[in-house]
Amino acid sequence: MREYRLKNGRRIILREANGDDAGRVIKYTQSVASESDYLTFGKGEFNPRLEDEARFIESCNNLRNSLFLIAEDDGEIIGCLTFTGGSRSRVGHFGEFGITVLRRYWGLGLGKILIN
């Protein structure tokens, strides 16, 4: 867990997600889906079961080439970063990277924090 300050002075926490975050991650992702046309899913298209999302988050924590981070402002998820590496030996060195930020936090430096 690390603490950062945004350009507006707000203190945020960046930490590894865990299975207990699954419900909040689903709610956050459904919210951000309606704010951008640049995601691979749109409003109403992200509806995993709670246990499936918790399993995905935990699998990211348990794999050497995967990561799931969340950024929180006063306990609210305001950004996520995921990296899922390839599962076979020949493709284990590359994977899929995703980053999302709530619209009201655009331009405040959160994206830069997530990728550093």
MOPAC internal coordinates of N, CA, C and O (Angstrom, degrees):
PM7 1SCF
backbone

  N    0.0000 0     0.00 0     0.00 0    0    0    0
  C    1.4510 1     0.00 0     0.00 0    1    0    0
  C    1.5241 1   108.26 1     0.00 0    2    1    0
  O    1.2310 1   121.55 1   -45.03 1    3    2    1
  N    1.3226 1   114.65 1   134.97 1    3    2    1
  C    1.4647 1   120.48 1   177.44 1    5    3    2
  C    1.5216 1   109.30 1  -133.67 1    6    5    3
  O    1.2310 1   121.46 1   -29.05 1    7    6    5
  N    1.3022 1   114.82 1   150.95 1    7    6    5
  C    1.4553 1   121.56 1   178.84 1    9    7    6
  C    1.5195 1   109.06 1  -110.15 1   10    9    7
  O    1.2310 1   121.13 1   -41.09 1   11   10    9
  N    1.3397 1   115.44 1   138.91 1   11   10    9
  C    1.4558 1   122.03 1   179.04 1   13   11   10
  C    1.5225 1   108.96 1  -136.02 1   14   13   11
  O    1.2310 1   121.15 1   -18.09 1   15   14   13
  N    1.3185 1   115.40 1   161.91 1   15   14   13
  C    1.4682 1   121.67 1   173.12 1   17   15   14
  C    1.5227 1   108.13 1  -114.21 1   18   17   15
  O    1.2310 1   121.13 1   -46.96 1   19   18   17
  N    1.3212 1   115.44 1   133.04 1   19   18   17
  C    1.4609 1   121.03 1   175.73 1   21   19   18
  C    1.5244 1   109.47 1   -82.21 1   22   21   19
  O    1.2310 1   121.17 1    -9.68 1   23   22   21
  N    1.3180 1   115.37 1   170.32 1   23   22   21
  C    1.4669 1   120.65 1   179.32 1   25   23   22
  C    1.5222 1   112.78 1   -59.62 1   26   25   23
  O    1.2310 1   120.16 1   154.07 1   27   26   25
  N    1.3251 1   117.29 1   -25.93 1   27   26   25
  C    1.4651 1   120.75 1   179.23 1   29   27   26
  C    1.5276 1   112.27 1   -88.32 1   30   29   27
  O    1.2310 1   120.39 1  -175.15 1   31   30   29
  N    1.3401 1   116.87 1     4.85 1   31   30   29
  C    1.4609 1   121.57 1   177.91 1   33   31   30
  C    1.5110 1   115.06 1    90.21 1   34   33   31
  O    1.2310 1   119.96 1   171.04 1   35   34   33
  N    1.3267 1   117.69 1    -8.96 1   35   34   33
  C    1.4715 1   120.09 1  -179.83 1   37   35   34
  C    1.5220 1   109.97 1   -66.89 1   38   37   35
  O    1.2310 1   121.33 1   -38.99 1   39   38   37
  N    1.3244 1   115.07 1   141.01 1   39   38   37
  C    1.4580 1   121.70 1   177.43 1   41   39   38
  C    1.5236 1   108.16 1   -92.29 1   42   41   39
  O    1.2310 1   120.92 1   -53.49 1   43   42   41
  N    1.3225 1   115.84 1   126.51 1   43   42   41
  C    1.4654 1   119.53 1   177.67 1   45   43   42
  C    1.5219 1   109.42 1  -121.10 1   46   45   43
  O    1.2310 1   121.86 1   -22.70 1   47   46   45
  N    1.3156 1   114.04 1   157.30 1   47   46   45
  C    1.4575 1   122.51 1   177.24 1   49   47   46
  C    1.5232 1   107.26 1  -112.25 1   50   49   47
  O    1.2310 1   120.63 1   -48.28 1   51   50   49
  N    1.3240 1   116.39 1   131.72 1   51   50   49
  C    1.4605 1   122.74 1   174.15 1   53   51   50
  C    1.5217 1   106.24 1  -113.35 1   54   53   51
  O    1.2310 1   121.20 1   -55.66 1   55   54   53
  N    1.3368 1   115.30 1   124.34 1   55   54   53
  C    1.4643 1   118.96 1  -177.58 1   57   55   54
  C    1.5192 1   111.14 1  -150.12 1   58   57   55
  O    1.2310 1   121.76 1   -15.10 1   59   58   57
  N    1.3144 1   114.24 1   164.90 1   59   58   57
  C    1.4564 1   120.76 1   175.19 1   61   59   58
  C    1.5247 1   108.17 1   -72.15 1   62   61   59
  O    1.2310 1   120.69 1   -46.61 1   63   62   61
  N    1.3199 1   116.29 1   133.39 1   63   62   61
  C    1.4626 1   120.78 1   177.12 1   65   63   62
  C    1.5196 1   109.25 1   -72.03 1   66   65   63
  O    1.2310 1   120.77 1   -19.12 1   67   66   65
  N    1.3238 1   116.13 1   160.88 1   67   66   65
  C    1.4663 1   120.71 1   173.08 1   69   67   66
  C    1.5211 1   108.84 1  -138.18 1   70   69   67
  O    1.2310 1   120.28 1    -9.71 1   71   70   69
  N    1.2990 1   117.07 1   170.29 1   71   70   69
  C    1.4532 1   122.04 1  -175.97 1   73   71   70
  C    1.5143 1   114.04 1   -55.50 1   74   73   71
  O    1.2310 1   120.44 1   149.49 1   75   74   73
  N    1.3331 1   116.77 1   -30.51 1   75   74   73
  C    1.4651 1   120.12 1   179.06 1   77   75   74
  C    1.5287 1   112.53 1   -67.53 1   78   77   75
  O    1.2310 1   120.20 1   162.97 1   79   78   77
  N    1.3217 1   117.21 1   -17.03 1   79   78   77
  C    1.4650 1   121.82 1   178.66 1   81   79   78
  C    1.5288 1   112.84 1   -83.10 1   82   81   79
  O    1.2310 1   119.71 1   174.13 1   83   82   81
  N    1.3125 1   118.16 1    -5.87 1   83   82   81
  C    1.4681 1   121.91 1  -169.88 1   85   83   82
  C    1.5251 1   113.57 1   -53.01 1   86   85   83
  O    1.2310 1   119.36 1   132.76 1   87   86   85
  N    1.3118 1   118.83 1   -47.24 1   87   86   85
  C    1.4654 1   120.82 1  -179.04 1   89   87   86
  C    1.5120 1   112.41 1   -62.39 1   90   89   87
  O    1.2310 1   120.27 1   137.69 1   91   90   89
  N    1.3305 1   117.10 1   -42.31 1   91   90   89
  C    1.4557 1   121.38 1   178.71 1   93   91   90
  C    1.5220 1   111.24 1   -69.21 1   94   93   91
  O    1.2310 1   120.25 1   144.40 1   95   94   93
  N    1.3391 1   117.12 1   -35.60 1   95   94   93
  C    1.4703 1   120.61 1   177.63 1   97   95   94
  C    1.5246 1   109.97 1   -65.23 1   98   97   95
  O    1.2310 1   120.21 1   137.40 1   99   98   97
  N    1.3128 1   117.20 1   -42.60 1   99   98   97
  C    1.4691 1   120.82 1   178.20 1  101   99   98
  C    1.5273 1   110.02 1   -61.03 1  102  101   99
  O    1.2310 1   120.17 1   131.56 1  103  102  101
  N    1.3222 1   117.28 1   -48.44 1  103  102  101
  C    1.4657 1   121.48 1   179.38 1  105  103  102
  C    1.5316 1   110.76 1   -59.68 1  106  105  103
  O    1.2310 1   120.28 1   134.09 1  107  106  105
  N    1.3399 1   117.06 1   -45.91 1  107  106  105
  C    1.4604 1   121.67 1   178.43 1  109  107  106
  C    1.5283 1   110.66 1   -59.64 1  110  109  107
  O    1.2310 1   120.26 1   131.92 1  111  110  109
  N    1.3208 1   117.12 1   -48.08 1  111  110  109
  C    1.4645 1   121.43 1  -176.28 1  113  111  110
  C    1.5157 1   110.92 1   -64.98 1  114  113  111
  O    1.2310 1   120.12 1   141.59 1  115  114  113
  N    1.3178 1   117.38 1   -38.41 1  115  114  113
  C    1.4623 1   119.86 1   176.09 1  117  115  114
  C    1.5191 1   110.80 1   -63.82 1  118  117  115
  O    1.2310 1   120.34 1   143.81 1  119  118  117
  N    1.3149 1   116.96 1   -36.19 1  119  118  117
  C    1.4584 1   120.91 1   178.43 1  121  119  118
  C    1.5244 1   111.22 1   -67.74 1  122  121  119
  O    1.2310 1   120.50 1   130.84 1  123  122  121
  N    1.3172 1   116.65 1   -49.16 1  123  122  121
  C    1.4639 1   120.60 1  -177.03 1  125  123  122
  C    1.5357 1   111.30 1   -67.19 1  126  125  123
  O    1.2310 1   120.04 1   154.25 1  127  126  125
  N    1.3191 1   117.52 1   -25.75 1  127  126  125
  C    1.4668 1   121.31 1   179.25 1  129  127  126
  C    1.5198 1   112.08 1   -61.99 1  130  129  127
  O    1.2310 1   120.50 1   150.84 1  131  130  129
  N    1.3191 1   116.64 1   -29.16 1  131  130  129
  C    1.4647 1   119.87 1  -179.00 1  133  131  130
  C    1.5270 1   112.38 1   -89.23 1  134  133  131
  O    1.2310 1   120.28 1   178.49 1  135  134  133
  N    1.3460 1   117.08 1    -1.51 1  135  134  133
  C    1.4616 1   120.46 1  -176.26 1  137  135  134
  C    1.5281 1   114.53 1  -102.15 1  138  137  135
  O    1.2310 1   120.26 1   170.85 1  139  138  137
  N    1.3252 1   117.12 1    -9.15 1  139  138  137
  C    1.4641 1   119.04 1  -173.53 1  141  139  138
  C    1.5231 1   111.56 1  -143.55 1  142  141  139
  O    1.2310 1   121.34 1   -33.92 1  143  142  141
  N    1.3202 1   115.04 1   146.08 1  143  142  141
  C    1.4579 1   120.94 1   173.78 1  145  143  142
  C    1.5275 1   111.01 1   -96.49 1  146  145  143
  O    1.2310 1   119.90 1  -174.83 1  147  146  145
  N    1.3238 1   117.80 1     5.17 1  147  146  145
  C    1.4611 1   122.12 1  -173.06 1  149  147  146
  C    1.5163 1   113.80 1  -104.89 1  150  149  147
  O    1.2310 1   119.91 1  -164.12 1  151  150  149
  N    1.3204 1   117.78 1    15.88 1  151  150  149
  C    1.4576 1   121.89 1   177.26 1  153  151  150
  C    1.5214 1   109.57 1  -101.61 1  154  153  151
  O    1.2310 1   120.78 1   -14.51 1  155  154  153
  N    1.3023 1   116.12 1   165.49 1  155  154  153
  C    1.4684 1   120.45 1   179.18 1  157  155  154
  C    1.5263 1   111.79 1   -82.87 1  158  157  155
  O    1.2310 1   120.18 1  -176.20 1  159  158  157
  N    1.3153 1   117.27 1     3.80 1  159  158  157
  C    1.4600 1   122.92 1   178.03 1  161  159  158
  C    1.5268 1   107.67 1  -144.26 1  162  161  159
  O    1.2310 1   121.32 1   -23.61 1  163  162  161
  N    1.3031 1   115.08 1   156.39 1  163  162  161
  C    1.4592 1   120.02 1  -179.87 1  165  163  162
  C    1.5069 1   111.65 1  -119.49 1  166  165  163
  O    1.2310 1   121.07 1     5.63 1  167  166  165
  N    1.3123 1   115.56 1  -174.37 1  167  166  165
  C    1.4564 1   121.96 1  -179.57 1  169  167  166
  C    1.5294 1   110.14 1   -54.25 1  170  169  167
  O    1.2310 1   120.76 1   -50.40 1  171  170  169
  N    1.3198 1   116.15 1   129.60 1  171  170  169
  C    1.4587 1   122.00 1   178.03 1  173  171  170
  C    1.5187 1   115.15 1    82.32 1  174  173  171
  O    1.2310 1   119.63 1   179.84 1  175  174  173
  N    1.3249 1   118.31 1    -0.16 1  175  174  173
  C    1.4703 1   120.57 1  -176.44 1  177  175  174
  C    1.5338 1   114.04 1  -100.37 1  178  177  175
  O    1.2310 1   119.61 1   177.44 1  179  178  177
  N    1.3136 1   118.35 1    -2.56 1  179  178  177
  C    1.4677 1   121.30 1   179.01 1  181  179  178
  C    1.5218 1   107.99 1  -114.59 1  182  181  179
  O    1.2310 1   120.95 1   -80.64 1  183  182  181
  N    1.3232 1   115.79 1    99.36 1  183  182  181
  C    1.4653 1   120.96 1  -175.23 1  185  183  182
  C    1.5317 1   111.95 1  -139.37 1  186  185  183
  O    1.2310 1   119.61 1  -125.14 1  187  186  185
  N    1.3268 1   118.35 1    54.86 1  187  186  185
  C    1.4641 1   118.56 1   179.30 1  189  187  186
  C    1.5289 1   110.54 1   -71.04 1  190  189  187
  O    1.2310 1   121.14 1   -23.43 1  191  190  189
  N    1.2913 1   115.43 1   156.57 1  191  190  189
  C    1.4644 1   120.05 1   171.59 1  193  191  190
  C    1.5262 1   107.75 1   -70.37 1  194  193  191
  O    1.2310 1   120.71 1   -32.09 1  195  194  193
  N    1.3021 1   116.26 1   147.91 1  195  194  193
  C    1.4635 1   122.31 1  -178.11 1  197  195  194
  C    1.5240 1   111.42 1   -53.57 1  198  197  195
  O    1.2310 1   120.26 1   134.12 1  199  198  197
  N    1.3175 1   117.11 1   -45.88 1  199  198  197
  C    1.4690 1   120.29 1  -178.10 1  201  199  198
  C    1.5324 1   112.13 1   -67.79 1  202  201  199
  O    1.2310 1   119.95 1   148.72 1  203  202  201
  N    1.3254 1   117.70 1   -31.28 1  203  202  201
  C    1.4712 1   120.72 1   176.87 1  205  203  202
  C    1.5271 1   110.98 1   -69.44 1  206  205  203
  O    1.2310 1   120.48 1   138.88 1  207  206  205
  N    1.3293 1   116.69 1   -41.12 1  207  206  205
  C    1.4657 1   119.85 1   178.28 1  209  207  206
  C    1.5277 1   110.74 1   -66.69 1  210  209  207
  O    1.2310 1   120.53 1   139.09 1  211  210  209
  N    1.3227 1   116.59 1   -40.91 1  211  210  209
  C    1.4697 1   120.13 1   177.80 1  213  211  210
  C    1.5276 1   110.06 1   -62.26 1  214  213  211
  O    1.2310 1   120.33 1   138.75 1  215  214  213
  N    1.3207 1   116.98 1   -41.25 1  215  214  213
  C    1.4673 1   121.55 1   178.57 1  217  215  214
  C    1.5285 1   110.79 1   -63.87 1  218  217  215
  O    1.2310 1   120.07 1   138.35 1  219  218  217
  N    1.3355 1   117.48 1   -41.65 1  219  218  217
  C    1.4609 1   121.14 1   178.93 1  221  219  218
  C    1.5304 1   110.52 1   -62.75 1  222  221  219
  O    1.2310 1   120.70 1   132.87 1  223  222  221
  N    1.3275 1   116.27 1   -47.13 1  223  222  221
  C    1.4710 1   120.14 1   179.71 1  225  223  222
  C    1.5236 1   110.34 1   -59.57 1  226  225  223
  O    1.2310 1   120.13 1   133.11 1  227  226  225
  N    1.3037 1   117.35 1   -46.89 1  227  226  225
  C    1.4703 1   120.77 1  -179.46 1  229  227  226
  C    1.5257 1   111.18 1   -64.91 1  230  229  227
  O    1.2310 1   120.14 1   143.99 1  231  230  229
  N    1.3269 1   117.33 1   -36.01 1  231  230  229
  C    1.4660 1   119.08 1   178.74 1  233  231  230
  C    1.5262 1   110.42 1   -65.24 1  234  233  231
  O    1.2310 1   120.41 1   144.02 1  235  234  233
  N    1.3288 1   116.82 1   -35.98 1  235  234  233
  C    1.4665 1   119.73 1   176.18 1  237  235  234
  C    1.5249 1   110.64 1   -61.78 1  238  237  235
  O    1.2310 1   120.45 1   142.05 1  239  238  237
  N    1.3159 1   116.75 1   -37.95 1  239  238  237
  C    1.4589 1   120.91 1  -179.89 1  241  239  238
  C    1.5241 1   112.39 1   -69.93 1  242  241  239
  O    1.2310 1   120.64 1   152.18 1  243  242  241
  N    1.3108 1   116.39 1   -27.82 1  243  242  241
  C    1.4675 1   120.65 1  -173.36 1  245  243  242
  C    1.5210 1   114.48 1   -94.68 1  246  245  243
  O    1.2310 1   119.88 1   170.82 1  247  246  245
  N    1.3268 1   117.84 1    -9.18 1  247  246  245
  C    1.4572 1   121.02 1   179.80 1  249  247  246
  C    1.5210 1   110.18 1   -97.71 1  250  249  247
  O    1.2310 1   120.14 1   -37.43 1  251  250  249
  N    1.3038 1   117.34 1   142.57 1  251  250  249
  C    1.4687 1   120.90 1  -177.35 1  253  251  250
  C    1.5230 1   112.71 1   -70.87 1  254  253  251
  O    1.2310 1   119.67 1   160.00 1  255  254  253
  N    1.3266 1   118.23 1   -20.00 1  255  254  253
  C    1.4646 1   120.84 1  -176.59 1  257  255  254
  C    1.5288 1   112.60 1  -119.46 1  258  257  255
  O    1.2310 1   120.56 1  -148.27 1  259  258  257
  N    1.3330 1   116.54 1    31.73 1  259  258  257
  C    1.4630 1   121.04 1   177.89 1  261  259  258
  C    1.5238 1   109.35 1  -138.59 1  262  261  259
  O    1.2310 1   121.51 1   -22.50 1  263  262  261
  N    1.3281 1   114.72 1   157.50 1  263  262  261
  C    1.4543 1   120.32 1  -174.85 1  265  263  262
  C    1.5209 1   109.25 1  -156.29 1  266  265  263
  O    1.2310 1   120.49 1   -37.09 1  267  266  265
  N    1.3219 1   116.66 1   142.91 1  267  266  265
  C    1.4605 1   122.18 1   175.29 1  269  267  266
  C    1.5279 1   107.06 1  -138.47 1  270  269  267
  O    1.2310 1   120.67 1   -71.13 1  271  270  269
  N    1.3341 1   116.33 1   108.87 1  271  270  269
  C    1.4584 1   122.06 1   179.67 1  273  271  270
  C    1.5219 1   110.05 1  -112.80 1  274  273  271
  O    1.2310 1   121.16 1   -33.43 1  275  274  273
  N    1.3290 1   115.38 1   146.57 1  275  274  273
  C    1.4621 1   119.89 1   172.07 1  277  275  274
  C    1.5270 1   108.62 1  -125.43 1  278  277  275
  O    1.2310 1   121.46 1   -32.89 1  279  278  277
  N    1.3255 1   114.82 1   147.11 1  279  278  277
  C    1.4587 1   122.63 1   173.83 1  281  279  278
  C    1.5204 1   106.73 1  -109.09 1  282  281  279
  O    1.2310 1   121.04 1   -46.87 1  283  282  281
  N    1.3313 1   115.61 1   133.13 1  283  282  281
  C    1.4587 1   120.58 1  -178.02 1  285  283  282
  C    1.5248 1   110.57 1  -125.35 1  286  285  283
  O    1.2310 1   121.61 1   -38.88 1  287  286  285
  N    1.3187 1   114.52 1   141.12 1  287  286  285
  C    1.4590 1   122.36 1   172.55 1  289  287  286
  C    1.5188 1   105.96 1  -119.79 1  290  289  287
  O    1.2310 1   120.63 1   -69.11 1  291  290  289
  N    1.3122 1   116.40 1   110.89 1  291  290  289
  C    1.4649 1   122.03 1  -179.61 1  293  291  290
  C    1.5361 1   111.25 1    53.50 1  294  293  291
  O    1.2310 1   120.72 1  -138.17 1  295  294  293
  N    1.3300 1   116.24 1    41.83 1  295  294  293
  C    1.4590 1   122.03 1   177.02 1  297  295  294
  C    1.5170 1   115.63 1    85.98 1  298  297  295
  O    1.2310 1   119.54 1   170.95 1  299  298  297
  N    1.3322 1   118.48 1    -9.05 1  299  298  297
  C    1.4675 1   121.94 1   178.69 1  301  299  298
  C    1.5263 1   109.15 1   -92.44 1  302  301  299
  O    1.2310 1   120.53 1   -47.47 1  303  302  301
  N    1.3288 1   116.58 1   132.53 1  303  302  301
  C    1.4628 1   119.97 1   174.73 1  305  303  302
  C    1.5203 1   108.01 1   -70.91 1  306  305  303
  O    1.2310 1   121.00 1   -55.89 1  307  306  305
  N    1.3358 1   115.69 1   124.11 1  307  306  305
  C    1.4689 1   120.69 1  -177.88 1  309  307  306
  C    1.5231 1   111.66 1  -119.96 1  310  309  307
  O    1.2310 1   120.31 1   172.49 1  311  310  309
  N    1.3296 1   117.01 1    -7.51 1  311  310  309
  C    1.4536 1   120.89 1   179.11 1  313  311  310
  C    1.5090 1   110.78 1  -165.54 1  314  313  311
  O    1.2310 1   120.96 1   -27.00 1  315  314  313
  N    1.3226 1   115.78 1   153.00 1  315  314  313
  C    1.4648 1   121.79 1   177.37 1  317  315  314
  C    1.5224 1   109.44 1  -138.35 1  318  317  315
  O    1.2310 1   121.52 1   -32.82 1  319  318  317
  N    1.3040 1   114.69 1   147.18 1  319  318  317
  C    1.4545 1   122.03 1   171.87 1  321  319  318
  C    1.5153 1   107.12 1  -131.95 1  322  321  319
  O    1.2310 1   120.89 1   -51.00 1  323  322  321
  N    1.3269 1   115.91 1   129.00 1  323  322  321
  C    1.4609 1   120.19 1   175.71 1  325  323  322
  C    1.5152 1   109.29 1  -127.99 1  326  325  323
  O    1.2310 1   121.39 1   -35.20 1  327  326  325
  N    1.2964 1   114.96 1   144.80 1  327  326  325
  C    1.4561 1   121.65 1   169.34 1  329  327  326
  C    1.5112 1   106.16 1  -137.43 1  330  329  327
  O    1.2310 1   120.80 1   -55.26 1  331  330  329
  N    1.3162 1   116.08 1   124.74 1  331  330  329
  C    1.4527 1   122.07 1   178.30 1  333  331  330
  C    1.5144 1   107.94 1  -120.24 1  334  333  331
  O    1.2310 1   120.61 1   -67.20 1  335  334  333
  N    1.3197 1   116.45 1   112.80 1  335  334  333
  C    1.4557 1   121.67 1  -179.01 1  337  335  334
  C    1.5157 1   111.89 1   -79.73 1  338  337  335
  O    1.2310 1   121.36 1   -18.56 1  339  338  337
  N    1.3177 1   115.00 1   161.44 1  339  338  337
  C    1.4599 1   120.66 1   178.01 1  341  339  338
  C    1.5160 1   111.43 1   -61.82 1  342  341  339
  O    1.2310 1   120.34 1   -33.38 1  343  342  341
  N    1.3218 1   116.95 1   146.62 1  343  342  341
  C    1.4617 1   121.11 1  -174.70 1  345  343  342
  C    1.5309 1   113.74 1   -94.56 1  346  345  343
  O    1.2310 1   119.89 1   166.64 1  347  346  345
  N    1.3191 1   117.82 1   -13.36 1  347  346  345
  C    1.4686 1   120.47 1   178.66 1  349  347  346
  C    1.5275 1   109.20 1  -101.91 1  350  349  347
  O    1.2310 1   120.22 1   -26.73 1  351  350  349
  N    1.3072 1   117.18 1   153.27 1  351  350  349
  C    1.4620 1   120.55 1  -174.23 1  353  351  350
  C    1.5291 1   112.71 1   -58.17 1  354  353  351
  O    1.2310 1   119.72 1   143.64 1  355  354  353
  N    1.3094 1   118.15 1   -36.36 1  355  354  353
  C    1.4687 1   120.15 1  -178.32 1  357  355  354
  C    1.5230 1   113.23 1   -74.26 1  358  357  355
  O    1.2310 1   120.06 1   163.73 1  359  358  357
  N    1.3071 1   117.49 1   -16.27 1  359  358  357
  C    1.4655 1   120.18 1   179.73 1  361  359  358
  C    1.5327 1   111.86 1  -122.69 1  362  361  359
  O    1.2310 1   119.89 1  -166.63 1  363  362  361
  N    1.3030 1   117.81 1    13.37 1  363  362  361
  C    1.4584 1   121.59 1  -178.64 1  365  363  362
  C    1.5123 1   113.97 1   -68.35 1  366  365  363
  O    1.2310 1   120.08 1   164.90 1  367  366  365
  N    1.3131 1   117.45 1   -15.10 1  367  366  365
  C    1.4620 1   121.49 1  -176.82 1  369  367  366
  C    1.5305 1   113.24 1   -90.90 1  370  369  367
  O    1.2310 1   119.67 1   178.82 1  371  370  369
  N    1.3076 1   118.23 1    -1.18 1  371  370  369
  C    1.4611 1   119.76 1   175.00 1  373  371  370
  C    1.5146 1   109.49 1  -139.93 1  374  373  371
  O    1.2310 1   120.86 1   -13.44 1  375  374  373
  N    1.3279 1   115.96 1   166.56 1  375  374  373
  C    1.4570 1   118.75 1  -176.86 1  377  375  374
  C    1.5054 1   111.47 1  -169.86 1  378  377  375
  O    1.2310 1   121.23 1    20.57 1  379  378  377
  N    1.3157 1   115.25 1  -159.43 1  379  378  377
  C    1.4571 1   123.02 1  -176.21 1  381  379  378
  C    1.5172 1   109.51 1  -112.15 1  382  381  379
  O    1.2310 1   121.27 1   -48.95 1  383  382  381
  N    1.3257 1   115.19 1   131.05 1  383  382  381
  C    1.4523 1   122.59 1  -177.71 1  385  383  382
  C    1.5177 1   108.56 1  -115.36 1  386  385  383
  O    1.2310 1   120.13 1   -44.75 1  387  386  385
  N    1.3194 1   117.36 1   135.25 1  387  386  385
  C    1.4567 1   120.64 1   177.47 1  389  387  386
  C    1.5155 1   110.75 1  -139.30 1  390  389  387
  O    1.2310 1   121.02 1   -37.01 1  391  390  389
  N    1.3061 1   115.66 1   142.99 1  391  390  389
  C    1.4569 1   121.04 1   176.99 1  393  391  390
  C    1.5192 1   108.49 1  -141.15 1  394  393  391
  O    1.2310 1   120.76 1   -44.52 1  395  394  393
  N    1.3288 1   116.14 1   135.48 1  395  394  393
  C    1.4609 1   121.62 1   176.06 1  397  395  394
  C    1.5243 1   108.55 1  -135.50 1  398  397  395
  O    1.2310 1   121.45 1   -30.49 1  399  398  397
  N    1.3217 1   114.83 1   149.51 1  399  398  397
  C    1.4572 1   122.39 1   179.45 1  401  399  398
  C    1.5302 1   107.50 1  -142.47 1  402  401  399
  O    1.2310 1   120.15 1   -45.42 1  403  402  401
  N    1.3232 1   117.32 1   134.58 1  403  402  401
  C    1.4576 1   119.75 1   175.09 1  405  403  402
  C    1.5272 1   109.81 1   -57.85 1  406  405  403
  O    1.2310 1   120.66 1   -39.26 1  407  406  405
  N    1.3023 1   116.34 1   140.74 1  407  406  405
  C    1.4645 1   122.08 1  -174.73 1  409  407  406
  C    1.5315 1   112.87 1   -54.47 1  410  409  407
  O    1.2310 1   120.15 1   140.61 1  411  410  409
  N    1.3088 1   117.31 1   -39.39 1  411  410  409
  C    1.4664 1   118.41 1  -176.99 1  413  411  410
  C    1.5293 1   112.87 1   -68.93 1  414  413  411
  O    1.2310 1   120.36 1   173.18 1  415  414  413
  N    1.3411 1   116.91 1    -6.82 1  415  414  413
  C    1.4652 1   121.74 1   176.73 1  417  415  414
  C    1.5261 1   112.20 1  -106.07 1  418  417  415
  O    1.2310 1   119.97 1  -179.16 1  419  418  417
  N    1.3210 1   117.65 1     0.84 1  419  418  417
  C    1.4594 1   120.10 1   177.08 1  421  419  418
  C    1.5261 1   108.59 1   -62.01 1  422  421  419
  O    1.2310 1   120.60 1   -38.63 1  423  422  421
  N    1.2986 1   116.46 1   141.37 1  423  422  421
  C    1.4514 1   121.59 1   176.72 1  425  423  422
  C    1.5194 1   114.94 1    80.48 1  426  425  423
  O    1.2310 1   119.98 1  -176.15 1  427  426  425
  N    1.3315 1   117.65 1     3.85 1  427  426  425
  C    1.4633 1   120.52 1  -178.73 1  429  427  426
  C    1.5273 1   112.72 1  -102.54 1  430  429  427
  O    1.2310 1   120.46 1  -174.99 1  431  430  429
  N    1.3326 1   116.73 1     5.01 1  431  430  429
  C    1.4549 1   119.87 1   176.86 1  433  431  430
  C    1.5206 1   115.69 1    93.45 1  434  433  431
  O    1.2310 1   119.76 1  -176.71 1  435  434  433
  N    1.3363 1   118.06 1     3.29 1  435  434  433
  C    1.4581 1   119.84 1  -178.43 1  437  435  434
  C    1.5213 1   112.31 1   -66.03 1  438  437  435
  O    1.2310 1   119.99 1   139.60 1  439  438  437
  N    1.3292 1   117.62 1   -40.40 1  439  438  437
  C    1.4662 1   120.33 1   178.63 1  441  439  438
  C    1.5224 1   111.64 1   -57.52 1  442  441  439
  O    1.2310 1   120.80 1   137.35 1  443  442  441
  N    1.3067 1   116.08 1   -42.65 1  443  442  441
  C    1.4626 1   120.73 1   179.05 1  445  443  442
  C    1.5341 1   110.88 1   -63.97 1  446  445  443
  O    1.2310 1   120.62 1   139.80 1  447  446  445
  N    1.3138 1   116.42 1   -40.20 1  447  446  445
  C    1.4684 1   120.63 1   178.12 1  449  447  446
  C    1.5173 1   110.13 1   -63.58 1  450  449  447
  O    1.2310 1   120.00 1   135.81 1  451  450  449
  N    1.3317 1   117.60 1   -44.19 1  451  450  449
  C    1.4586 1   121.24 1  -177.86 1  453  451  450
  C    1.5304 1   112.44 1   -62.97 1  454  453  451
  O    1.2310 1   120.07 1   143.64 1  455  454  453
  N    1.3120 1   117.47 1   -36.36 1  455  454  453
  C    1.4679 1   117.95 1  -176.59 1  457  455  454
  C    1.5253 1   113.38 1   -90.38 1  458  457  455
  O    1.2310 1   119.97 1   170.57 1  459  458  457
  N    1.3092 1   117.67 1    -9.43 1  459  458  457
  C    1.4614 1   119.86 1   175.69 1  461  459  458
  C    1.4698 1   108.49 1   -88.56 1  462  461  459
  O    1.2310 1   120.10 1   180.00 1  463  462  461

